[in-house]
């Protein structure tokens, strides 16, 4: 479930970086509609709580069918060979749930991460019970409302910004070498939240 951010975005950023229970989650996948193959979790101080590659159900020994979409691999640079001996998300799910239990879960594009995690578990034969379902707060949607760029189509809300673009808009420099991996994107999301909290009303907004 995705919880709407009800506070003004600057206030929300200040609350989240001061929180002892907030965590930031990010994933990389086999493709746009694929399984999670990289999962990371950090806390609001930037401490790494979890960071592992995960073997998807579609990766079969000896199969000549591509499991990872080449376009996705070109972005995150995770190969099938890197996943051959990795645990599955099902193997790791208990540990992951222990880490996030009772915490506020922040992602940048909560719809994508939540859908891919649920899909991955189902591909491994696990259907989430209500008590296992996470509640997410979406920094991407909150930032879109704050930055207030024109909608991409009629009737839509403010245009959402890719994470790297949002960081650039706020003067945050990211090392391209480490972008588009789960841990680095968690850290980039935290950097964006920290920057908005620190700059407050001086944070940059859309200007035509």
N, C-alpha and C positions, 0 to 999 in steps of 0.2 A: 504494500500500500504506500502511496506517495502522499505525505502530509504537506499541505500548502504552507508556505512561509507567510505568517500573518503579520510579523513585525516589519517595520521599514528595514530594507536590506542592510543598511549601515548598522542599525541596532542588532540585527540578527548576526552579522559578522562579529560584532563585539561580544555578544553573548556566547557564540560558539567557540571563539579562541580562549575565552575565560573558563570554558566548561571542563569539568573533570570527566564527564561521561560521554562526550562527543567523539565519534570516530569517523574517519573518511575512508570510503571503500572505492576501489576501482577494479575494473576487469579488462582483459583483452580476450578476444574470441577467435574462433575458426573462421568467422565471417559475420556479415551483418545480421544474419538470422541463425548463427551457429552457437557452438558450445564455448563455455569459459575455459581458457587454457592458461590464464595468468590472473592471479587474484592477490591483491594487497590490501592491508588495513593499517592505518596509522592513527595515533591519537592527536588531540589538538596541540600538543607540544611538538609534534613531528616525530615521535618515537615509533619505530617500526614494530607492529604487533603481529603481523603475519605477512608473508611474501613468498609465494610458491608458484611454480608452474604446475599445471594439472593436465593429466592425460584424458582427452575426450573419448567418448564411447565410439566415435566414428573411426578412431585410429586402430586398425586391425593389423596384426603382424602378417607381413607378406602381401598385404593388399596393394594393388597398383592404382587404386582409386584415391585421388587426392582428398585428404581430410581438411586441410587448411586452404582456404581460398587464396590464390596467389596475390590478389589485390590486398587482402588482409595481411599476409606475410610481408609484403613490401612495406607496410606501414609499421608493424611491430617487430618484424625480423625474428619471429619465433618459428622455428622449423619443426617438422614432424620428428626429426631425429632428436631434437632437444626434449621431446615429450615422451620418448619411448619407455623410459624407466620411471616416469613421474607418477605420483599417486593420482587417483581420480578425485573429483569433487566429493563424491560419496565417501571415500576414505577419509577425507579431511573435514567433512561437514560438522561433526561433533565438536572438533577443536575450534572451528570458525564460529559456531554458535556460542560456544563458551566465551569467546573473545568479545562478541558484540552484545551479549545478553544484557538487557537493561540499559543499553546505551542509545544515544541519538545517532542515527546512521546518516551520514552526509555523502552524497555522490554528485558528480558533475554529469548530468543526464541520467537521472534516476530511472526513467522509464526503460532505457536501454539496459542498464546493469541489472535491474530487478527482473526484467523479462528473460535475460540470458541466464541468470543464475537459476531461476525456476525451470527454464527449459533444460538446462544441463542436468539438473537433478532428476527430472522426469526421464531423460534419455538413459539415465543409469537406474531407472526403476523406482525412484522415490517420489512420492506425491506429498507435498507439504501439508501438514495439518495446520489448523488456524494458529496454534500456539507457536509454530515454527516460522510463520510469515513475518518478515521484517517490515518496519515502517521507515520509509526513507524521506529525507528532506533534500530537495533538488537545488543545488547551488546554481546550476545552469539557468533554470527558470527564474530564480530570484535575481540573478545578475542581469538577465534579459530585461526584466521589468525595471531594474535600476538604470541600466545603460540607456534603454529606451530608443533603440534604433528603429527605423521605420519597418513595419511588417513586410514580409516577403510576398504576401498575397492579400487580397482584399478580405477584410473581416478577421484577419489573424491578429494576435497580440504582437508586442515588440519582438523583433527578430532575435532569436537566440544566437549566441556567439560561440564558435569552437573554443575549447579551453585555451589553446595556444594564442588565439586571437584576443581573447579576453585578457590574458596576462599581458600581452603586448600593449593593449589599450591602456592598461594601468601602469605601464612603465616597468613591468617585470620581465627580466631577461631569462630565457630558458635555454639550456644547452640542447640543441637539436639532436645531439648524439643519444641523449637519454629520454627523449620524448616518446610517447606512445608505448610505454610499458606501464604496467599497473602501478608499481611503486612510484615511479617518477610522476605519473599523472596525479596520484594522491598528494604528493608533495607540491605539485603545481597548484592544485585546488586549494591547499592550505595557504600557499603563498598569496593567492588571490584574495582569500578571505582576510588574511592578516593585513594586506595592503589596503583594502577597503576600510577595515576597522581603524587603521592608523591614519589614513588620509581623511576619513570622514566625508564631510561635504565638499572637500577639495578633490575627491576622487573624480576621475574623468567620466563625463557622460557624452552621449552622441551629440555631435555638432555637424549640421549639414555643410 
